[in-house]
Amino acid sequence: MKKALIIFIFLIIIAIAIAPLLFGSKTEEAYHQITDQLSTGERIKLERGKYNKGFLESSGTSVATVIWDVPTQQNSTIKKAEPVSFKINHHILHGPFPEIRQGNLRPAQAMITTTLDPSTKTKQALGDLFPNGNPVTIKTWITLEGNSRSIISAAGIKKQSNDKGELEWHGLTGEINYDDRDKRFTTELELPLFSFTDNTGLEIRIKNMRFHSDLLAAGATSLVVGDLELSLDELMFHTLDQMSATHGFRIGDIALSTASRILNNQYHTTVDLQIQDLFVRQRQYGPVMYDVSLKQLDIDALDRVRREMHAVQNSNIPVEQQRIIAGGKFLSLLPTLLKSSPVLDINQISFYFEDEQFRISANVSVNNEHKFNSKAPLAFLTVLDTQADITIPKQMLAALPKPKSRITSSDNNDATKTRTRPGIVERMDSLAQQGYFKTDDRFYYTKLIYKAGQLTLNGQLFSPVQANKSSSIGNTVKGKEQPDSGG
């Protein structure tokens, strides 16, 4: 399990290694800038090493460390794991003819070769799966105009070890081009196959991953806009527990695309995700559809929120306090963020359960005729106008476990018994009887409208008190009732 997660993290560090090469016009300045930005993350640390500047060539090093948690075998608790570290080495040949020693007179500011070197502890965890030590090479050419082109290559590996497992990796190829005039970069990456198994029943497979991006800086802001596309034929993670039961997931035929634009000083973005096959613990939930757009966010307000959150993240205070401070700052900035009346369109979110489709479509807008107190955590809900159509399969709810209560008799404190409380199906049937949902043999349906702090379901004003009273099922037991933590 640990080894598999390290391999996943290794792929993340490849992305970190590429990052300094995307900002190409001033090599050393870009190198220091990107390491400073990444060195303060909560989970990923990038520590700047030496930068040895020479006349014809220079070298720079940095250490990428990923701090991660792993579930233990007992009670699914979480504990800190040994950090995973790779040294990122940059060898820089300066222009105007950086490759003159190779007989190439192509003019350029610089040519950079980047390699990865795992730390001693990471090497021990990986065993002999990467015997050469530098599985990925990135070559970057920076032109005299400040543009850059990076070629990423990784030779395929097929390695079997009796105690470490079997790795089959068909390499990684890609190209990144950066246009300094427009501050625009395009990326193409392809990973044909990454497969890992070991003798504990662990299996990981990534098949035919293709990534494309076309991004550019949004004016003077810290925002980036453009298009992203990711497709996968298969993503699979399986493991066995102590009882030899299979856990994990398998996703097949994934297509993800995002598009973001700035129009009239407002930010617009869409996300479209389609998954043909989704299996979790051997139960099928596909096809899955996720089609959502967010429109009319004021870019100055959005940029301010992003900078404020980044400043909190970079502060030298404990992570728990960072989250509290970030939450408070976000709420204080929320009125500014909502002043342009942004709109959230959920065109479709759907998945299947036992051949029955759960589906929701909704529109959420901001009504700025209503003001709210930013110091009250949920006060912003009063300015939201929401309409949604929801379809819920009955058999999906029927598969949920029924909650239980422990009841201690008031006459004898030592006498306790457990009874099953009404399940979600019984509660939904009760709500349907009150008219909040329409129902047939297979589904629950409702039209949700939320406006000025009031919620209506299927045309009826929702009363939580009345709904709870009507959904109470079973005999009244004299005594004290508590939720059963075991149920």
Secondary structure, 3 states (H helix, E strand, C coil): CHHHHHHHHHHHHHHHHHHHHHCCCCHHHHHHHHHHHHCCCCCEEEEEEEEECCCCEEEEEEEEEECCEEECCCCCCEEECCCEEEEEEEEEEECCCCCHHHCCCCCCCEEEEEEEEECHHHHHHHCCCCCCCCCCEEEEEECCCCCEEEEEEECCEEEEECCCEEEEECCEEEEEEEECCCCEEEEEEEEEEEEEECCCCCEEEEEEEEEEEEEEECCCCCCEEEEEEEEEEEEEEEEECCCCCEEEEEEEEEEEEEEEEEECCEEEEEEEEEEEEEEECCEECCCEEEEEEEEEEEHHHHHHHHHHHHHHHCCCCCHHHHHHHHHHHHHHHHHHHHCCCCEEEEEEEEEEECCEEEEEEEEEEECCCCCCCCCCCCHHHHHEEEEEEEEEEHHHHHCCCCCEEEEECCCCCCCEEEEECCCHHHHHHHHHHCCCCEECCCEEEEEEEEECCEEEECCEECCHHHHHHHCCCCCCCCCEEEECCCC
